[in-house]
């Protein structure tokens, strides 16, 4: 297995652990509204931001949503979640960007 594949698989495992039932529930409606607002401030693309807002419910939990929103606002994601964050970005792009 090549190094890139290993990194993606590790990210999926970490992302799966972060979204497990023992942790926080899905992102709240308030978090999803904030996500959309911040996304629109960055991308000004309703279709993309609405899709990514809805994808968060399938991909991450409320705790990780806090990391995602902070990162969108310019804060660096903590090193221990970098792979999971990169995996989330790739998965949400694959869902929301045709041909990604």
MDAnalysis code that builds the backbone (N, CA, C; Angstrom):
import MDAnalysis as mda
import numpy as np

u = mda.Universe.empty(300, n_residues=100, atom_resindex=np.repeat(np.arange(100), 3), trajectory=True)
u.add_TopologyAttr("name", ["N", "CA", "C"] * 100)
u.add_TopologyAttr("resid", np.arange(1, 101))
u.add_TopologyAttr("resname", ["UNK", "UNK", "UNK", "UNK", "UNK", "UNK", "UNK", "UNK", "UNK", "UNK", "UNK", "UNK", "UNK", "UNK", "UNK", "UNK", "UNK", "UNK", "UNK", "UNK", "UNK", "UNK", "UNK", "UNK", "UNK", "UNK", "UNK", "UNK", "UNK", "UNK", "UNK", "UNK", "UNK", "UNK", "UNK", "UNK", "UNK", "UNK", "UNK", "UNK", "UNK", "UNK", "UNK", "UNK", "UNK", "UNK", "UNK", "UNK", "UNK", "UNK", "UNK", "UNK", "UNK", "UNK", "UNK", "UNK", "UNK", "UNK", "UNK", "UNK", "UNK", "UNK", "UNK", "UNK", "UNK", "UNK", "UNK", "UNK", "UNK", "UNK", "UNK", "UNK", "UNK", "UNK", "UNK", "UNK", "UNK", "UNK", "UNK", "UNK", "UNK", "UNK", "UNK", "UNK", "UNK", "UNK", "UNK", "UNK", "UNK", "UNK", "UNK", "UNK", "UNK", "UNK", "UNK", "UNK", "UNK", "UNK", "UNK", "UNK"])
u.atoms.positions = np.array([
    [0.857, -1.171, 0.000],
    [0.000, 0.000, 0.000],
    [0.904, 1.235, 0.000],
    [0.611, 2.198, -0.884],
    [1.452, 3.380, -0.951],
    [1.162, 4.327, 0.211],
    [2.051, 5.270, 0.435],
    [1.961, 6.182, 1.577],
    [0.703, 7.041, 1.521],
    [0.311, 7.496, 0.334],
    [-0.900, 8.318, 0.205],
    [-2.145, 7.542, 0.606],
    [-2.221, 6.295, 0.174],
    [-3.358, 5.442, 0.517],
    [-3.385, 5.186, 2.020],
    [-2.226, 4.952, 2.607],
    [-2.152, 4.729, 4.047],
    [-2.649, 5.956, 4.794],
    [-2.273, 7.123, 4.343],
    [-2.691, 8.370, 4.991],
    [-4.210, 8.560, 4.886],
    [-4.781, 8.265, 3.731],
    [-6.228, 8.393, 3.552],
    [-6.958, 7.399, 4.451],
    [-6.485, 6.167, 4.484],
    [-7.130, 5.166, 5.343],
    [-7.027, 5.544, 6.813],
    [-5.877, 6.068, 7.220],
    [-5.726, 6.517, 8.602],
    [-6.697, 7.657, 8.888],
    [-6.857, 8.546, 7.932],
    [-7.793, 9.657, 8.097],
    [-9.216, 9.178, 8.230],
    [-9.572, 8.182, 7.434],
    [-10.923, 7.628, 7.522],
    [-11.158, 6.974, 8.876],
    [-10.139, 6.287, 9.385],
    [-10.279, 5.675, 10.706],
    [-10.441, 6.730, 11.789],
    [-9.647, 7.774, 11.720],
    [-9.753, 8.853, 12.703],
    [-11.106, 9.549, 12.572],
    [-11.521, 9.834, 11.344],
    [-12.811, 10.482, 11.125],
    [-13.933, 9.597, 11.652],
    [-13.841, 8.306, 11.414],
    [-14.843, 7.380, 11.934],
    [-14.877, 7.398, 13.445],
    [-13.720, 7.453, 14.066],
    [-13.670, 7.510, 15.530],
    [-14.268, 8.812, 16.041],
    [-14.014, 9.902, 15.333],
    [-14.549, 11.200, 15.759],
    [-16.060, 11.270, 15.634],
    [-16.610, 10.522, 14.706],
    [-18.047, 10.589, 14.484],
    [-18.782, 9.421, 15.122],
    [-18.101, 8.648, 15.959],
    [-18.711, 7.505, 16.617],
    [-19.815, 7.921, 17.581],
    [-20.673, 6.972, 17.906],
    [-21.833, 7.266, 18.745],
    [-21.455, 7.655, 20.162],
    [-20.250, 7.330, 20.609],
    [-19.853, 7.673, 21.966],
    [-19.539, 9.157, 22.101],
    [-19.395, 9.836, 21.001],
    [-19.068, 11.252, 21.031],
    [-20.330, 12.076, 20.830],
    [-20.145, 13.330, 20.554],
    [-21.263, 14.252, 20.372],
    [-22.164, 13.792, 19.230],
    [-23.390, 14.268, 19.268],
    [-24.340, 13.978, 18.201],
    [-24.003, 14.771, 16.959],
    [-24.911, 14.756, 16.000],
    [-24.668, 15.487, 14.749],
    [-24.594, 16.989, 15.008],
    [-24.026, 17.722, 14.058],
    [-23.966, 19.181, 14.220],
    [-25.360, 19.751, 14.479],
    [-25.413, 20.739, 15.355],
    [-26.688, 21.380, 15.691],
    [-27.140, 22.292, 14.560],
    [-28.397, 22.672, 14.600],
    [-28.911, 23.597, 13.581],
    [-28.180, 24.940, 13.677],
    [-27.793, 25.339, 14.877],
    [-27.022, 26.585, 15.042],
    [-25.651, 26.464, 14.392],
    [-24.994, 25.316, 14.582],
    [-23.691, 25.100, 13.961],
    [-23.812, 25.078, 12.439],
    [-24.846, 24.422, 11.951],
    [-25.035, 24.358, 10.502],
    [-25.301, 25.740, 9.926],
    [-26.046, 26.570, 10.660],
    [-26.301, 27.941, 10.202],
    [-25.003, 28.749, 10.189],
    [-24.190, 28.590, 11.232],
    [-22.903, 29.305, 11.277],
    [-21.987, 28.813, 10.159],
    [-21.955, 27.498, 9.943],
    [-21.146, 26.931, 8.862],
    [-21.530, 27.576, 7.534],
    [-22.830, 27.618, 7.253],
    [-23.313, 28.178, 5.994],
    [-22.911, 29.651, 5.864],
    [-23.080, 30.414, 6.935],
    [-22.743, 31.839, 6.913],
    [-21.249, 32.042, 6.622],
    [-20.408, 31.281, 7.311],
    [-18.963, 31.407, 7.099],
    [-18.592, 30.948, 5.696],
    [-19.180, 29.839, 5.251],
    [-18.912, 29.336, 3.899],
    [-19.283, 30.375, 2.846],
    [-20.452, 30.985, 2.992],
    [-20.883, 32.001, 2.019],
    [-19.943, 33.204, 2.036],
    [-19.401, 33.527, 3.195],
    [-18.432, 34.614, 3.283],
    [-17.144, 34.298, 2.542],
    [-16.829, 33.012, 2.447],
    [-15.616, 32.577, 1.758],
    [-15.887, 32.346, 0.272],
    [-16.937, 31.586, -0.033],
    [-17.157, 31.108, -1.399],
    [-18.238, 31.853, -2.178],
    [-19.176, 32.485, -1.483],
    [-20.314, 33.145, -2.147],
    [-20.992, 32.212, -3.151],
    [-21.147, 30.937, -2.761],
    [-21.721, 29.936, -3.648],
    [-22.787, 29.165, -2.869],
    [-24.045, 29.557, -3.052],
    [-25.139, 28.955, -2.301],
    [-25.220, 27.454, -2.510],
    [-25.091, 26.994, -3.730],
    [-25.199, 25.563, -4.021],
    [-24.131, 24.777, -3.264],
    [-22.892, 25.224, -3.335],
    [-21.783, 24.551, -2.658],
    [-21.969, 24.595, -1.148],
    [-22.237, 25.772, -0.609],
    [-22.332, 25.922, 0.844],
    [-23.520, 25.160, 1.419],
    [-24.637, 25.158, 0.721],
    [-25.806, 24.409, 1.187],
    [-25.511, 22.910, 1.159],
    [-24.861, 22.440, 0.117],
    [-24.519, 21.027, 0.015],
    [-23.556, 20.630, 1.131],
    [-22.510, 21.421, 1.322],
    [-21.527, 21.102, 2.354],
    [-22.160, 21.179, 3.742],
    [-23.064, 22.112, 3.949],
    [-23.767, 22.216, 5.245],
    [-24.511, 20.918, 5.525],
    [-25.198, 20.391, 4.529],
    [-25.954, 19.152, 4.722],
    [-25.022, 17.939, 4.824],
    [-23.905, 17.966, 4.121],
    [-22.952, 16.855, 4.175],
    [-22.342, 16.715, 5.565],
    [-22.234, 17.816, 6.302],
    [-21.642, 17.732, 7.638],
    [-22.407, 16.757, 8.520],
    [-23.722, 16.685, 8.355],
    [-24.538, 15.797, 9.176],
    [-24.153, 14.340, 8.953],
    [-23.752, 14.003, 7.739],
    [-23.379, 12.629, 7.406],
    [-21.921, 12.324, 7.732],
    [-21.074, 13.354, 7.770],
    [-19.637, 13.130, 7.855],
    [-19.007, 13.395, 9.217],
    [-19.544, 14.334, 9.984],
    [-18.884, 14.729, 11.232],
    [-19.898, 14.924, 12.353],
    [-19.389, 14.998, 13.579],
    [-20.256, 15.243, 14.719],
    [-20.130, 16.703, 15.168],
    [-20.886, 17.060, 16.185],
    [-20.915, 18.443, 16.661],
    [-19.546, 18.911, 17.154],
    [-18.817, 18.032, 17.832],
    [-17.485, 18.418, 18.318],
    [-16.551, 18.744, 17.159],
    [-16.561, 17.906, 16.127],
    [-15.671, 18.140, 14.995],
    [-16.145, 19.340, 14.177],
    [-17.443, 19.601, 14.185],
    [-17.974, 20.774, 13.485],
    [-17.350, 22.042, 14.051],
    [-17.098, 22.065, 15.349],
    [-16.440, 23.208, 15.982],
    [-15.060, 23.428, 15.371],
    [-14.331, 22.343, 15.138],
    [-13.000, 22.426, 14.517],
    [-13.123, 22.941, 13.088],
    [-14.092, 22.423, 12.346],
    [-14.278, 22.811, 10.947],
    [-14.593, 24.302, 10.840],
    [-15.524, 24.783, 11.652],
    [-15.899, 26.201, 11.591],
    [-14.720, 27.078, 11.981],
    [-14.002, 26.696, 13.030],
    [-12.829, 27.478, 13.441],
    [-11.793, 27.521, 12.315],
    [-11.602, 26.404, 11.631],
    [-10.643, 26.357, 10.515],
    [-11.092, 27.241, 9.365],
    [-12.398, 27.241, 9.109],
    [-12.925, 28.093, 8.042],
    [-12.712, 29.579, 8.373],
    [-12.664, 29.883, 9.664],
    [-12.452, 31.259, 10.097],
    [-10.966, 31.613, 10.192],
    [-10.088, 30.671, 9.818],
    [-8.663, 30.959, 9.759],
    [-7.817, 30.324, 10.838],
    [-8.427, 29.621, 11.780],
    [-7.657, 28.963, 12.827],
    [-7.099, 27.650, 12.282],
    [-5.888, 27.326, 12.635],
    [-5.272, 26.079, 12.212],
    [-5.874, 24.931, 13.008],
    [-6.264, 23.874, 12.309],
    [-6.811, 22.693, 12.984],
    [-5.722, 22.083, 13.867],
    [-6.099, 21.595, 15.040],
    [-5.107, 20.948, 15.903],
    [-4.406, 19.808, 15.166],
    [-3.125, 19.651, 15.429],
    [-2.321, 18.655, 14.719],
    [-2.909, 17.257, 14.817],
    [-3.494, 16.910, 15.955],
    [-4.016, 15.554, 16.129],
    [-5.251, 15.257, 15.276],
    [-5.849, 16.278, 14.673],
    [-7.014, 16.043, 13.815],
    [-6.768, 16.445, 12.364],
    [-5.525, 16.738, 12.035],
    [-5.205, 17.186, 10.676],
    [-5.622, 16.165, 9.618],
    [-5.314, 14.905, 9.834],
    [-5.664, 13.874, 8.852],
    [-7.182, 13.760, 8.750],
    [-7.865, 13.756, 9.885],
    [-9.334, 13.674, 9.871],
    [-9.931, 14.897, 9.180],
    [-9.366, 16.072, 9.424],
    [-9.862, 17.289, 8.792],
    [-9.670, 17.214, 7.277],
    [-8.485, 16.808, 6.846],
    [-8.222, 16.675, 5.417],
    [-9.161, 15.651, 4.782],
    [-9.440, 14.572, 5.494],
    [-10.348, 13.546, 4.998],
    [-11.763, 14.108, 4.873],
    [-12.201, 14.865, 5.878],
    [-13.527, 15.488, 5.817],
    [-13.631, 16.404, 4.592],
    [-12.608, 17.228, 4.365],
    [-12.616, 18.145, 3.220],
    [-12.740, 17.343, 1.916],
    [-11.947, 16.297, 1.786],
    [-11.992, 15.478, 0.567],
    [-13.363, 14.830, 0.397],
    [-13.932, 14.309, 1.481],
    [-15.235, 13.654, 1.387],
    [-16.337, 14.658, 1.067],
    [-16.321, 15.812, 1.702],
    [-17.369, 16.799, 1.421],
    [-17.228, 17.349, 0.008],
    [-16.004, 17.506, -0.461],
    [-15.799, 17.937, -1.856],
    [-16.300, 16.881, -2.828],
    [-16.041, 15.612, -2.526],
    [-16.500, 14.537, -3.406],
    [-18.031, 14.510, -3.490],
    [-18.694, 14.843, -2.400],
    [-20.163, 14.879, -2.383],
    [-20.689, 16.102, -3.126],
    [-20.047, 17.239, -2.946],
    [-20.620, 18.520, -3.369],
    [-20.039, 19.151, -4.627],
    [-18.926, 18.646, -5.102],
    [-18.298, 19.226, -6.291],
    [-18.278, 18.168, -7.390],
    [-19.134, 18.301, -8.386],
    [-19.176, 17.307, -9.476],
    [-17.795, 17.128, -10.117],
    [-17.397, 15.877, -10.292],
    [-16.121, 15.574, -10.932],
    [-14.912, 15.726, -10.053],
    [-15.108, 15.945, -8.758],
    [-13.969, 16.145, -7.841],
    [-13.108, 14.920, -7.758],
])
